[in-house]
Amino acid sequence: MTAQIMIDDVLEIAETFQIAAQQLRRLGRGALKNGPHSLASSEIYHFGTKVRLSPSFPHDVCFETANKLEEFAGKLERLVRPEPFQS
């Protein structure tokens, strides 16, 4: 495997992480909307006679995971494209 192929593979993984982070943030904002159409998801919990609805994609979890994915993408990019040393 040549060095350029390895670099391309790492950059492809980093790009995939960036795209996944964008989509997670989209899910975390609520219903997915496309023109007049929307799709929302909730989970139902039963506690005895009580019912509780909870979002399937909680805002804080989606955004925290998206931040981690972006952090990992940045680390991967720095591995193959190190920033120049500044004194």
C-alpha positions, -999 to +999 in steps of 0.1 A: +000+000+000+015+033-010+016+063+012-008+083-010-034+054-008-031+054+030-035+092+031-065+090+008-081+062+031-076+083+062-090+114+046-120+094+034-127+082+070-123+118+082-148+129+056-173+101+066-170+113+102-178+149+092-208+138+072-221+116+100-217+145+124-238+168+102-265+142+099-265+136+137-270+173+143-298+172+118-315+143+138-309+161+171-328+192+159-360+172+157-382+161+128-366+156+095-382+179+069-381+178+032-405+204+017-440+196+029-430+162+043-416+155+077-406+125+097-404+124+135-397+096+159-405+092+196-401+063+220-429+054+244-422+042+279-448+026+302-446+031+340-475+013+355-505+033+343-484+063+331-470+068+296-439+089+288-428+100+253-391+106+247-373+116+215-356+087+197-327+110+190-320+132+220-306+166+212-277+164+237-266+129+228-267+137+191-247+169+194-222+153+219-216+124+195-213+148+165-187+168+184-167+136+191-169+125+154-156+160+143-128+157+169-118+123+155-120+136+120-096+165+129-072+141+145-072+119+114-066+149+091-037+161+113-021+127+111-018+129+073-016+167+070+003+180+100+001+217+106+034+235+101+055+241+132+054+277+144+079+292+168 
